[in-house]
Amino acid sequence: MQRLNNVLHYISIFSQLLSKNIDFEVVISDWGSSLPLSDLESLNSHGIDNLNFIHSDKSFCDPINNDSDFSQPHALNVALRKSSGDFFLKIDQDTIIGPSFFHWISSTQRLPSLAFSASRSLDSTDIKEINNILYNDDYKKLTIPEPLHAFNHRVSSSIFPFFGCQRGVLFFSKSVLSTNNGFNEDLIFHNFIHQDFINRCLHKYNIYNLGAKLNFDFYHQEHLIKDNLERVSNSPLYKNNLIEPQNKNRIFT
C-alpha cells in the first residue's frame, strides 16, 4: 500500500501544475479487495479532489481471475467504462508520475491519440531519495529498463511484434479506446496488455514517443513478486506453446 500512497502523494503535488481549464481525475480500480480501498484513510489523505475508487467485489472477481491473483485487463476495463475523460493515462499502482507529464499536458495544444513511455527503476535506496530525484534532476542517473523497447523500436517476439515494454505508462484518447474496445481480456495470465493494445491500433494511429519527449519522467518502485510459475503454466497462452513460465525467483523491476 505504501507504493500506491507514494503515487498519490506526488499526483497531489504535481497536478497543481495543470492549467485551470483542465478537468483531471484519478481513478483507482479496486479489483476484488476484501476491504474496499476507499475505506483506507491513508489513501484519502492526499487532498486529491477528484479521486474515485471503482470497487469490484471479490465474489465477482474470483471466477474471472481463475488461478490468477489479479486480472489486470478486466480491472482496467471496469475503470475505463466508468471514467468520463477524453484522454487517459494508464499507470500501475507502483508507478510515480514526474512533473514533466503535467507540464506537457497543460502546454500541448494537440495531444497525440496514442503514446507510450517506459519508466525508470527506483530501488529501495532511490525511493528514500525520491524528493531529491524528482526536484533536482537526479532522475537522469537512473536506469531505463529495456531501452530498446523504450525508444519504440519494432521488436519481434514469439507472441507479438510490439512497441513499448511491460513497465511504463500508456496514454490514449477516447477514440483509441473505442477502436480497441478496451484491453484484451484474454491476457489475464501474462504481462503483454500494453503491447497488444498498441498493436491493435497501429493500422489507424501512429504511436507518439512520450518517453523521449519527457525524458522518461516516470518511476517504477522496485519490488519482489511471488512465484508466478503455476499461474502462468495454467494460462491458455502457455498451454498452446506461445509462452514459457516465468522464472520462479524473478525480481520484477
Residue, then its C-alpha position, 0 to 999 in steps of 0.5 A: m500500500q505504501r507504493l500506491n500512497n507514494v503515487l498519490h502523494y506526488i499526483s497531489i503535488f504535481s497536478q497543481l501544475l495543470s492549467k485551470n481549464i483542465d478537468f483531471e481525475v484519478v481513478i483507482s480500480d479496486w479489483g476484488s479487495s476484501l476491504p474496499l480501498s476507499d475505506l483506507e484513510s491513508l489513501n484519502s489523505h492526499g487532498i486529491d479532489n477528484l479521486n474515485f475508487i471503482h470497487s469490484d467485489k471479490s465474489f465477482c472477481d474470483p471466477i474471472n481471475n481463475d488461478s490468477d491473483f489479479s486480472q489486470p485487463h478486466a480491472l482496467n476495463v471496469a475503470l475505463r467504462k466508468s471514467s468520463g475523460d477524453f484522454f487517459l493515462k494508464i499507470d500501475q499502482d507502483t508507478i510515480i508520475g514526474p512533473s514533466f507529464f503535467h507540464w506537457i499536458s497543460s502546454t500541448q495544444r494537440l495531444p497525440s491519440l496514442a503514446f507510450s513511455a517506459s519508466r525508470s527503476l527506483d530501488s529501495t535506496d532511490i525511493k528514500e531519495i525520491n524528493n531529491i530525484l524528482y526536484n533536482d534532476d537526479y532522475k537522469k542517473l537512473t536506469i531505463p529498463e529495456p531501452l530498446h523497447a523504450f525508444n519504440h523500436r519494432v521488436s519481434s517476439s514469439i507472441f507479438p511484434f510490439f512497441g513499448c515494454q511491460r513497465g511504463v505508462l500508456f496514454f490514449s484518447k477516447s477514440v483509441l479506446s473505442t477502436n480497441n474496445g478496451f484491453n484484451e481480456d484474454l491476457i489475464f495470465h501474462n504481462f503483454i496488455h500494453q503491447d497488444f493494445i498498441n498493436r491493435c491500433l497501429h493500422k489507424y494511429n501512429i504511436y507518439n514517443l512520450g518517453a523521449k519527449l519527457n525524458f522518461d519522467f516516470y518511476h517504477q518502485e522496485h519490488l519482489i513478486k511471488d512465484n508466478l510459475e503455476r499461474v502462468s503454466n495454467s494460462p491458455l497462452y502457455k498451454n498452446n506453446l506461445i509462452e514459457p513460465q516465468n522464472k520462479n525467483r524473478i525480481f520484477t523491476 
